[in-house]
Amino acid sequence: MHTTDTRDARLATLPWLGPVRLAELRRKTVAVLGVGNIGGQAAQHFVMVGTKVVLVDRDVVETVNLGTQAFTEDDIGLPKAEARARWLGPLNPRCRIEPIHADIRRLGLGALRECDLLVSCLDSRTGRAAVNGVATRLGIPWIDGALDGAGRAVFARVAAYDPRGSDGGCYMCPHDAASVLKVFEAEAGGPGCSSRWWGMRKEVSPPTVAVSALGGAIASIQAIWGLRFLLGAAHGVGGTEVYLDLDRNAFSVHQLKRNPRCLFDHRVYDLIRLGSDVHQATIEYTFAMAEKSLGEGVTLRLLNRTIVTRLVCFRCGAEAKPCRLLETLDADDAVCHCGGELAPSPSGLLEKFDRTQSAEFLSRTWAQTGMPDADVVVASNGSRELPFLIA
């Protein structure tokens, strides 16, 4: 059996690594978001040097994944995060691996706050926009990897973002309102989509089509840049974007500059722990805590979430008052007793509210509204803001 010293002997001889920095890497945590073609291979590199890895993926293993994502037939039907953790574990038994079967957009914004790096290997632009928000608000560097999804080319992109800098661009910087609307419409089925309102939050991006070798090329760049971030040696990495066009054997590097008119405000939050978790903290308690610091006139703002307070049946006029997050409602919630369909009233969709507007659900806990653990609510009095971590 190999001893610990023997296992890492060759890594320890690398001038830029060595035993001291190896020990430092083992104290770090990397979240790999999407663990298919790219993410599975990226995670492997961090596991082999002993960095704790959090694996986040919403999907389960299907037969069509076997040819490109290094899963086996025994994995079919398992959550990808769990199957990937089983695959990675034997590579380094000392490494801590935490699988999370979830959509990154359904996790609380603060769920990954203990991570030192995010590695995005998602197959949708709306997913990347969500990662951009999480990474920026938490002040965590992140590295995005993407492949050509059409299956007609051998093309890939890697970009590194560091929200801790004052001039670095973010994923949203190249976009204006029209392009963002186009992206979200395309991944929600397009204008006029017949999807029911309760399915509006479900993305329908096409699957990525690429051989595992291309995913490996992207994963390797992500891992090397990631190690530099973790070791504090990432000068020149943040704000860098690389295109690989392997049809033409072309490799190009670009610098990502901050757009002063970016739709995203680039603000890093200094989170304030509310002192009670989602199962105990009520909306009333949150207002009270905010008012201690801000005084009267407080409003609470959700981040990329909406509370539905009123559903209306346009057949019989009946109403329902779920007072829950839109994303937690399903088809059963839309069925009226008359057989008609209940739909949200525009005035019953709240992303921001004061005490009066939230009167019907003030006594509820955040969990009862469907809020995930470790999410963030921003309290404001118009001039000051307090970002509360509900965890």
HELIX and SHEET records of a PDB file:
HELIX    1   1 THR A    4  ARG A    7  1                                   4    
HELIX    2   2 ALA A    9  ALA A   12  1                                   4    
HELIX    3   3 GLY A   18  LEU A   25  1                                   8    
HELIX    4   4 ASN A   37  MET A   48  1                                  12    
HELIX    5   5 THR A   63  ASN A   65  5                                   3    
HELIX    6   6 LEU A   66  GLN A   69  1                                   4    
HELIX    7   7 GLU A   73  ASP A   75  5                                   3    
HELIX    8   8 LYS A   80  LEU A   88  1                                   9    
HELIX    9   9 GLY A   89  LEU A   91  5                                   3    
HELIX   10  10 ILE A  104  ARG A  106  5                                   3    
HELIX   11  11 ARG A  125  LEU A  138  1                                  14    
HELIX   12  12 ALA A  177  ALA A  186  1                                  10    
HELIX   13  13 TRP A  197  GLY A  199  5                                   3    
HELIX   14  14 SER A  212  LEU A  230  1                                  19    
HELIX   15  15 ILE A  283  LEU A  294  1                                  12    
HELIX   16  16 LEU A  326  THR A  328  5                                   3    
HELIX   17  17 ALA A  331  ALA A  334  5                                   4    
HELIX   18  18 PRO A  346  GLY A  348  5                                   3    
HELIX   19  19 ALA A  359  PHE A  361  5                                   3    
HELIX   20  20 ALA A  367  THR A  369  5                                   3    
SHEET    1   A 8 ILE A  97  HIS A 101  0                                        
SHEET    2   A 8 LYS A  52  ASP A  57  1                                        
SHEET    3   A 8 THR A  29  LEU A  33  1                                        
SHEET    4   A 8 LEU A 117  SER A 120  1                                        
SHEET    5   A 8 TRP A 142  LEU A 147  1                                        
SHEET    6   A 8 PHE A 155  TYR A 161 -1                                        
SHEET    7   A 8 THR A 240  ASP A 245 -1                                        
SHEET    8   A 8 ALA A 250  GLN A 255 -1                                        
SHEET    1   B 5 ILE A 272  ARG A 273  0                                        
SHEET    2   B 5 GLU A 385  ILE A 390  1                                        
SHEET    3   B 5 ASP A 375  SER A 380 -1                                        
SHEET    4   B 5 THR A 299  LEU A 302 -1                                        
SHEET    5   B 5 LYS A 352  PHE A 353 -1                                        
SHEET    1   C 3 ARG A 324  LEU A 325  0                                        
SHEET    2   C 3 ILE A 307  VAL A 308 -1                                        
SHEET    3   C 3 LEU A 349  LEU A 350 -1                                        
SHEET    1   D 3 GLU A 319  ALA A 320  0                                        
SHEET    2   D 3 LEU A 311  CYS A 313 -1                                        
SHEET    3   D 3 LEU A 342  PRO A 344 -1                                        
END                                                                             
